[in-house]
Amino acid sequence: MRTDIFARLDREPEPPKIEVPGMTRTRLALFGGTSAFYLAIVVAVLLSTWLVTLDWKIMLFRPYQQWPGIHGFLDYYVVLGQRGPTAVMVAAWLGWRSWRQHTLRPLLCLGAALLLLNVTVGAVKLGLGRLGPHYATQVGSAELFAGGDIFPSGHTANAVVTWGILAYLATTPRARRYLSALSAVVALGVGLTTVYLGTHWLSDVLLGWAAGLLVLLALPWCEPVIAVAEAWILTLRDRLRERLRDRRRLVPSLPVASGGPRPGLFPPRPAGPEEPAREPAREPVGVAGGRRSPVARG
């Protein structure tokens, strides 16, 4: 008899009723406010305002030299913002959830979020071409249009999206609150870690937070497309299964007996030109009250 721990690993007998988040007024307000904040950061850097001055002050302060004791730990902690490792970890968890809940929505939501992130963040990175602190050429300059690719911070934006998608897909309000707080702490730590290590300006991190949050807030607009994609994938899967079943029906399956063929499994071998045809073996007359047994084929 199985314990409760192993019973929980089974698939749920019926798909649960999952409430898909919609674009509510609150979410729209947050999306508008975050968009305004995003635009303000970009304008502040383009105009080389006080924000760029603050970037340089922090860079010249060199936090990694002021507190060298935590450098080793933060080198590992910043991995929580790298797209490859985090995507694999989160995809494994969401894949298990998809299997349990009989739906592809968790994995498709993750794919849509990462696609939006790569397109939006990548376009701004390449368009503004900002150099990082370690490659800066002129003190006080915004270092824009110089062939760089660090504005906004990809580590920060990826941490917001990758860990925030867990809160977005949570099925209960309590889990959503806890996961939102946890993902916010992780994303905040990853962003500040890049500033400590000197790989990003502070303004890069601020824009990365905003970029990641915009992707999460825009996901409800992608839900209809996700639903269509899920239906198409499931239909394609059913068709492939049906084709495999049809092929299995067309291929005859013959049982193979150990120790040679048994009587009755195979038809008699036709006689060759040099081998005379053998008569089928018959039982002697008088066995079992005169009844004759069925013909045994050799």
N, C-alpha and C positions, 0 to 999 in steps of 0.2 A: 504494500500500500504506500502510495507516494505521500510525501510531506507537503505542507502548504507552500514551502519555498519552491519546489519543483512544479507545483500546480500553477503558480503564478507565471511560470515561463511559457505556459501554453497560450495559444492564440485565443483571443476572446471569442466566445461562440457566436456573437453577433456584433457587427460593427457599432461602436458607440455613436451616439448623436453628438457630433462635434459642432460647436457653434463657431462659424467663420466670422472673424472680425470684419466690421463694416466701416466705411468712412464716415464716422460720426462728426458732429459739430466740434467736439473736443479735439478729435484727431485733426480735423481741418485747421482749427485754431493753432494747434501745436505745429502743424506743417507750415502754416504761414509765418508764425513767429520764428521757427528755425530757419526758414528760407531768408527772412530779413536779417537774422544774425549771420548767416552764411555770406550774404551779399555785403554786409558791413565789414566783415573780416577781409574779404577780397579787396574792397575799396580802400580799407585802411593800409593794406600792404602795397597796393598799387601807388598810393599817394605818399608812401614812406612817412607815415604819421608816427605818433608816440608808440604805437604797437611795434613798429620796426625797431625803434630805439630800445624798447624793453627786450626785444629779441636779442639785441647785441649785448645788453647789460648781462643777461643771463648767460649768454655764450662766453663772454669774457670772464665771468665769475667761475666758470668751469666747475660745475657741481661734482663731476666725477673725481676731481682732485681734492675738493673740500671734504668729501665723505667717501674715501676709498674703501672703507670696510664693507660697504654693501654692494660694491661693484660686481663681485662674483655672483651674488644671488640675483641681481637684476639682469645680468646677462642671460640667465635662464628664464626669468619671469617674462622678459619681453617676447619670448617664443609664443606666449598666449595671444600675441597679435599677428603672428605670421600666418599667411593665408593657407599654406600647404598643411602644416601639422594640425591647425585648428579645424580646417575643413574636414580632414579625415576623421578626427575625433567626433565632431558633431554629426557628421554624416553616418558614422557607425551607430550612434545612439538613435538618430532619427530613422535609420533603416530598420532597426529593431522595433521602433514604435509603428512604423508603417506596416510591418509584418503582423504585429499584434492587432492593429486596428483595421486591417483589411483595406488600407487606403494608401495611395502614393502621395497624398498631399504634403506630409512633412518634408519628404525629400524634394518634391517639386518646389515648395516654398523656399527651401534652402538654395536650390539652383537658381530660382528667379532672383533672390536677394543678392547672391554673389554675382550674377550677371549684371544687375543694375549697378552694383558697387564698382565692378571693373570698368564698366562703360563710363559712368559719371566721374568717378575719381580719376581714372586714367586719362580722360579727355582734358580735365583741368590741369592735371600734372604736366602733360605734354604741351598744353597751350601756354601755360605761364612759365614753364621751364626754369623754376627757381633752384638755385644751388643750396646745398646744405651747409651747416655751420663749419664743417671740416674743410669745405672747398670754397669758402667765402674769399672774395678778392679785395673788397673795399669796405672799410669800417663805416657803418652807418647806412650802407646800401641795402636795398631790398633784395638784391641778387636775382632779379627776375629776368626772363628771356635770355638766359645764359646757358641753356642746354641741360638744366637739371630736371629732376622729377620727384621732388619731395614735398610739394605743396599742392594739396593737403597731405597729411600724414597717412600713408596707407596702412601702417600698423594700427593706428588708432581707429580709423574707420572700419577696418576689418574686425577689430575686437568688438566694436559696438554692434556690428551686424551679426557676426558669427555667434556670439554669446547671447545677443538680444533676441535672435530668432527662437531660442528656447523659451523665452518669456512670451513671445508672440504666439507660439503654438501651444502654450499651456492650456489645459482643459478646465481648470478651476481658477476662480479669482485669487484664492490664497496662493496657489502655486505661481500664478502670474506675478503677484506682488513680490514674492521671495526671489523669483528668478530675475525680475526686473532690477531689484536692488543688487543682486549678485553680479549681474552682467554690467551694471553701471560702475560698481567698484572695480571690476576687472578692467574695463575699458579706461576708467580714470587712471588706474595704476599703470597700464601699458603706455598711455600717452605721456604721463609724467616721467616714466622710465626712459623714453626716447629723448626727452629734454635733458635728463640727467646724463645720459650717455653721450650727448652732443651730436646725435644723428639727426635731430630735427629742431627747428625753431619752435618757440612757444606758439606762434601764430599758426604754424603747420598743424599742431595738435588741436588747437581750437577749431580750425576748419575741418579736421578729420572727425572730431566729435559730431559736428553739425552734419557733415556728409553722411556718416553712418546712420544718424538718427533720421535723416530725410529718407533714406532707403527703407528703414523699418516702417516709418509712417506712411510711405507710399504703397506698401504691400497690399492693402485691401483693394487697390485699383487693379492689381494683378490677379486677384482671386478668380474672376471669370475665365481668364486665359488659362490659369492653372487647372480649373475644372475641365475645360475642353481638352487640355493636354492629357489629363488623367484618363478621361473617357476614351480618347483615341488610343492610348497605350494599352489599356485594358482590353479594348476591342481587338487590337492587333495580337495581344497575347492569346485571346480566346481562339482567334483564327489559326494561329500557329499550333495550338494544342489540338484543334480539330483535324488539321492536316496530318499531324503525327499519329493521331488515332486511326485515321483512314489508311495510312501507310502500314500500320501494324496489322490492320485487318486484312490487307492484301497479301501480306507475307505469311505463308503457312508455317506453322510451328510443329515440328515432329519431335516426339519424345525420344530421348536417347537413353537406353537402358545400359546399366553397367554390366560388364561381363559378356557382351555380345548381344545380338538381336534375340528377342523372345518370339515364340510362335505367335503368329497372328498380327505382329506389328508391321511386317513388310510383305509385299506380294511375292509370289514365287519367281525366282530368277528364270528368265527364258533360256532355253537350251541353245548352246552355241553350235557352230558347224561340226565340231569334233566331239561334242559332249551330248549323249542321248538324253532325251527328256525323261525326267524321273516321274514315276507315278506317285501320287500323294499317298502317304502312309495311311493304312486302314487298321482298325482294331479287329481282333478275332471275333468271329461270330459267336454269340452266346454269352457275351459279357453283359451284366446288369439286365438280366431277364430278356435277352434277345434284342435289346435296343442298341442302336449303333451310336457311337459318339460323333460329335461334329468332326468334320475333316480338319486335320491339323496340317498346317502349312509349314514346310521346313524353311 
